Amino acid sequence: MTKPKIHLMLFLFFFSVYALTGQGSIQSADGKIMFLLTQAMVENQSVSFSESVTPEDKPGPKFSKYGLGMSVLAIPFYLSGKALSFLLGIEASLSTQFAVSMINSLLTALSCLMIYRFATDRFDFSARTGLFLACGFGLSTIAWYYSEDFMSEPATTLFLLSAVYCVTGKDPTTRKRDMIWAGTFLALAVFCRLAVLVVIPGFIIYQWMVWVETEKRNVNELVMDLVRPALPVIAILVIIMIYNYARFADPLETGYEKFSGRFLVGFFGILFSPGKSLFLFNPLTLFGCLSFGLCFRKQRKMAVLFGWLIVSHLLLFSFWHGWQGGMSWGPRMMLVVLPYLIFPIGFILLEYRQAVKIPVLVVLLVGILIQLPSVTVNIARYYYEMSQDFGSQGHDRLLFTPKYSQLIGQFRQVVVVFENLDDDFQMGQMVSMAKKGQRFLGADISVVLENGLAVNAPNFWWYYMRLFGYPFYFWLLPPVALVGIIAASGYKLYRETGRD
């Protein structure tokens, strides 16, 4: 099988997995706000909207506090949702949310493809190792969960990964073009999430290290290699400042939370807390950390760049007021740097394959099992339950008390949801309320837990369509087809990469 065919099979495999397990709706507050901005831009040619998302929202025009990039990126998906509504007779509010919610299935699948290409092109790993690393990121980390909701992290991950891929190109004849593409992708990442600006010193250090190793050191070439990628980033920053002025009458006001100064709490929480630990939710990263020294010995410049990306994000979000990522699965803020903790595993597999093959495979499978409950049942259910039991202390207990960790609580929610499916009367009531567009904004938590369909049914779009009474060819045939694509593409990938 040629490289393009392997790339296509890889993309189809991951996209089909994410499309099969997608929720087909926008359930997070962040996602709803970004969706409303997309809707306002398409329907009203405006960057403000009036619909409330949280109980604290005041009447009148509202602005998204999140990056503009994700909402702009969703415009063609929103338009395709409107076309889907026209062609299939599905309510436009449902079809547009469905189309927009699927954007991260596409973007995360592309990230998995980029990880495979990076592994084989930049590190010269075998195709089988590249496939393992892609599966490690795509199925054994929180990337799987974030493929199903409309959040900015998957897009930021893809664009930053693409920028790193371009800046580390080996061909000197395409260097100028690669630098322009690197800057373009980096600008897109900043457009989605302004915090990505912290990676820029790492790119500069990498460029300097490349320049130092050249035989003929030309200062002008170094300057141009820095200027070319900088231009798209500067252009995007100007657009962001104009957007900030339109929102807040201040080009430097972003709307984001401020730094809390509680660095140790954030640092410990991101790395070691029972409810958000990077290593607990993404166990393969433990091998990534163990392999980092080997990566440094083999690829010094690349390891320095990876290290900067990881450490800069860790330090930034340790200071951040919302380091825990709100109502999220695992350390959401660190999703962007997970690829750089997965890549080093390829080096330990290359050097000590026989010794580490089984342990690494076992940890990969453990990671997959950890992610499964998060895509099966809406994670908000456990947050609501904790708030019901402990009030305002519920979130802290979830974060710092081992027995209340999401890793335990979410498995319990899966059991509860599937047990409650036998209550046909209650399920019928919830479906009726959902069809009427019933919202629970500001309602008592017990009411949400009892009547919210999204937190009381398996969180798959095709299952919701079955409950809503759509014909079987709407809800049964698509998942059957997706399972067939997963099986066929997975088999072909395993067979072809095994020949490497």
N, C-alpha and C positions, 0 to 999 in steps of 0.2 A: 504494500500500500504506500503510495506517495505521501510526502509530507502534507500537501494541501488536503488530502483525503483524511489523514489522521487528525489534522486540525478540525476538519468538519465533523468527524465522528465525535471528537472530544467535546466540541461545542454542543452538538445535538444531545449527547449523553447528559451533560450537566444542565442544559436548559430544560430538558424533559423532566429531570428530577425536580428542579425548582418549580416548573410549571405544574407538575403533578401535586406538589405539596403546598402550592401557593394558596393564600386565603382569598384572593380575588376581590378584596375590599381594603379600605384604608381604615385601620382601627386605632392607630396611635394619634395622639394630639398633634405631635410634630408633623406627621404625614398629612393630617387633615388641613393644617394651616397651609402647608406648601401646596396642597391640592387646590384649596380655595384661591390661592394666588394664581395658579395656572388657569383656573376657571375664570377669574376676573380678567386676566389678560386676554383670554380668547373671547369671552362673551361681552366684556365691557371695555376692553382696551384700557384697563386700569391696573394699578398696582395696589389697590386697596379693596377690601371686601367688607361686608356687614355682618355675616353670619358668625355667631358665637361658637367657640369650640370648648372653652372651659367656663366653669361657673363664675370665675373672677372677671370675665370679659365684660366691658362696659358697652352700652349701646353706642352706635355711631360707626364711622369708618375705622377699619382695623388694618394694620400692616403686619406682614410676616417679619419675624425677627431673624429668620434663617436666610442662608445664602440664596441669592436669586437664581443661581445656576440650575438647581434641581427643578425648580418650577418651569424654567425656560425649556429645559431638556424634556419635560413631560408634555409640552404642547403637541407634538405630533401624535403622541399616545392618546391624549385627550381627544384630538380630532378623529383618530381611528375608532375610539370608543363611540363617538357620535355617529360615525358611519355604521358601526356594528349595531347600534340602536335602530337605525333606519332599515338596515337589511334584515335583521332578525326579529324586530318588533319588541326588543327588550327596552325597559324604561331607561332613558338616557342617563339618569343619575346613577343607575347601577352599572351600565355598560362603560361609562367614562371612568368611574372608579376602578372597575375591573381592569380596563386597559392600562390605566396609569399605575395600578398596583403591580402589574406584571413587568414594569420597567427594570426592577432590580433582579428579576429572574434572568433577564437578558444580560444585564451588566455584570452580574456575578459569574455567569457562565463565561463571559468574555474574560473576566479576571482569571478564571481557571485555565483558559486557553493561554493567556499571557504568562502564567506561571509555568506551564509546560514549555512554551517557547523560550522563556528566559532560562529555564533549566537546561534545555538542549542546545540553545544557541550561545548563551553567555558562559555557561559552566561546562559545556560539552558532556553533560550527563547522558546516560543512555535513555532511550525512549521509555523503557520500563520505569526508570527512576523518575523521569519527568512526569509520567502518569501517576506514580505514587504521590509525588509532591502535590500535584493538582488535586488528587483525591483527598490528600491530607488537609489542604486548605478548604476545598469546596464542600466536603462532607463531614470532616472531623473537627471543625472550628465553628464559631458563632456566625461565620459567613453564611452558612445554610439558613439560619433563622432570619438574618437580615435580607435575604433574597426575597422574602415574601411580603414585606411592608414597604411603604413609600418613605424611605429615609435617605439622607444624603451620604451616609458612610459608604455604601457599595459603589456609588459613582466616584466618590473621592478616591477610594481604593483603586479602582480601575485606572483612572486618569494619572494618579501618582505612580502606579506601577508601570504604565506606559511611558511616562516621563523618564523613569529610572532605566527602563529598557533602551530608550533612545539615547540617553546620555552616556550609556556604557557600551555603545556600538564599537565594534572592533575594526571596521573598514575605514581607513583614513580617507578614501576617495568620496565617501558619503558623509563625512564628518559635519560639513556645513549644514547639509539638509537635516541630519540627525539632531543637531543643536536647535534648529528652528522647530522641529517636531517636539523635542523635549520641552521647549518653552511653551509651546501651544498646549500640550497636555498638562503641564504644570499650571498654566493659567486657568485651564478648565477645572482643575482640582481646587484652586483657590476660589474660583467662581462658585463652586458648590459649598466649600467650607473654608472660611478665611483663616482658620487655625493652621492650614497647610503652609502658610508663610514661614513657619518655624523650620522647615526643611531646607530653605534656600542656602544657609551657610554650608550645609552638607554637600550640596551640589557644587558650590564654589570650591570647597576643599578637594572634592574629587577631581574637578577640572585642573586645579593646581597640581595635584599629584600626577595626573597624566602628563601635564606639561613638563614637570620636573624630570620625568623619565624619557623624554624625547631627546634625540641626539642633537638636534639643532634647536635650541631654545629661542624662540622668537616671541618677544613680549607682545607684539602686535597681534599675533595669532591667539595668545592667551586672552587678551582683551576682547577680541572678536568672538571667541568661544563663550565668553561671559555675556557679551552684549546681545548676541543673537537670541538666546533663550529668554533674556530679560525683557525684550521688547513686548512680546505677547502678555507677559505678566503685568507689565506697567499699564498696558492698554486695558486689561481687565480691572486693575485697581482703579483706574479712572472711571470706568463704568460703575464699579461698586460705590465709589464716592458720590457719583451722580444719583445713584439709587438711594444711598443713605440720606442725601439732601432732600430727595422727594419724600422720604419717610419721616425723617426727624429734623429737617431743616439744619442739619449739621453733617457735613461730608465725612467726619471722623466718628460719628456715632453709629455703632453696628447693631445695637439692640440686644446683644448677647449678655449673659450673666457676667458679673465681675469676678475678679480673683478673690478667693475667700481668705487666703493666707494660712489655711489649715493644711499645710503641705504634707505633714507626716500622716494625717488621716487619709488624705487622698492617695499618697504613695503606698501606704500599707493596704488601703482598700483595693486599689487596682491590682496589686500583686498578690496579696495574701488573704484578703477577707473571704469568709466562707460563701458570701453571697455574690461576689463580683470578681473573684481572683482570676487573673489572666491564665494561670496554670491549671486551675481546677476546671474551667470551662473550655480550655483548649490544651489538653494534656500533651499533645505533640510538641508544644512549644518548650517543654522541659528538655526534650532531645535537641531542639533547636539551640537552646542555651548551652547545652553540653558540647554541641558541635561547633560553637562559634569560634573557638580558638583554632580549630582545624581549618575552618573557612578563612580565618585571618592569615594563616600560614600559606594557604593555596592562592587566595585572591585578596591580597592586602587592601588594595584600593576599594574594591567592592565591599569588603567587610567594614571598612571605615565609614563608607556611605550608609550601609545598612545600620551600623551602630548609631550614627547620628540620627537617622530617621526614627529609630526606636526610642532612644534616650530623650530626644527633644520632645516627642509626643508625651512620653511618660512624665517628664518634668512639668510640661505645660499643664497637662490635665490633673496632675497631683495638686497644683495650686488652684485649679478651677473649682468654682462653687458647685457645679453639677458634675463632678468627676464620676459619679455613679451612673450617669446617663438616664436618670429618671426611671420611668417604668419600662425597663429594657431587660434583655437577656444577656447576662455576662457583662464584661467590660466593653460596652459599645464604643467608647471613644478610642479604644485601641485596635479596633477592627482594621483600620487603615494600615497598620504596621505589621499585621500578622504574617503577610507573605515573607517578610524579611527575617522572621523567626522560624519559618518553615524551610526556606532555601538551604540553610546550613545542614539540614538533615541529610541532604544528598551527599555531602562530603563524608559523613560518618558511614553511610551506606557504601560509598565507594571504597573506603579504606578498611572497614571492619564488617563487611556484609554478613559473613557467616555468624559472627558473634552477636550482632545487633538485629538481624533480620526479624527474628521471632518477637523479641520485646517491642520493636518499633511497630510491627504489624498488630500486636495485641493492643498497644496504646492507641493506634489508629482506630481500631474497632471500638474501644472504650469511648473515644471521642465521638464516634458516630452515634453510639447509644445515648450519650449525653445530649446530643442535639435533637434526637427524635421527639421527645416529649414537647420541646419548645415549638416545633412545627405542627404538632398534632393537636394541641389545645392552646387557646389564647393565653399567653402568659399573664395578662391582666387579671385573670381569675384568681391567681394566687396572691397578687398584690391586694386585691379587694378583700380576700379572706383574711389576710394579715391585718388590714386596717379595721375590719370588723371585729377581730379578736382583741387587738391591742391599741386601737385608735391611732393617735399620732406617733406612737412608738413602734408601730408595725414595720415601717420601712427600715428603721435602724436595727430591729431584731433580724429582719431578713438579711441585712448586710453583714452583721457581725456575730450573730449567734449560730453556731454550726447546725443545731437541730432544726433551725428555721430557714436554712439555705434554700435557694431556688432549686438546687440540684436534687434536693429531697422533696421539697414541696411540689415541684412541677410534676413529678412522677405520680404523686398522690392525686393531683388534679385530673390527670389522664384517667385514672381508675374511677374517680367520682363521675366524670362526664360520661364515660361509657356505661356506667351503672345506671345513670339517669335517663339514658336513651330509651329504656323500657317504659317510661312514663309517657304514654302517647298523648294523654290529655294535656299535660303541661307543655310538651313539645309543640302540640298544635296551637296552644295559646301564644307561645313565644313566636312561632312562625307568623301567626296572624298579626301580632304587634310589629314584627319586623316588616311585613308587607305594607303596613300602614305608615311606616317611617317613624315609628315610636322611638323617641330619644330619651335618655335617662340623665341628661345634663343636670347636675345638682341634686339628683335623687339620692335617697338613702342607699347605702351600699348593699344592704340586705335585699332591697328591691331589685338592684342590678343583678345580683347573684341569682335571684330567683327567676327573673323575667328576661334577662339579656341573652338572646340566642347566640351571640358571638362568643359568650363565655360558657355556654352550655351544650355545645355541639362540636364535633371534630372540625378543626379549623381549615377545611379544604373547600375551595370554591365549588367544585362539582358536587360535593355533599350538600352545600347550601342550595344549589339549583334543584337537587332532588327534593329537598324539603319544601321548596317553593312551588313544586308541582310542574316544573318544566318537563317537556317530552324527553324520553330516554336518550335520544340522539344528541341532546344538549349536555346531559350530565353523565351518561354512561360511556358513550363512544369515545369522547376525548381522553378520559383517563386510561381506557383500554389501549388506545393508540399510543399514548405516552409511555405506558408500561412496555409495549412492544418495541418502541424506539430505544428505550433504556436497555432492554435485554439485547437487542440486535447490535446497537452501537457499542455497548459494554463488552460484548463477546468479541467483536471485531477488534476493539482496542487491545484487549487482553491478548488475543492471538497474534496480532501484528507487532505489538511492542515486545512480545516474548521472543521474537526472532532476533532482537537487537543484540 
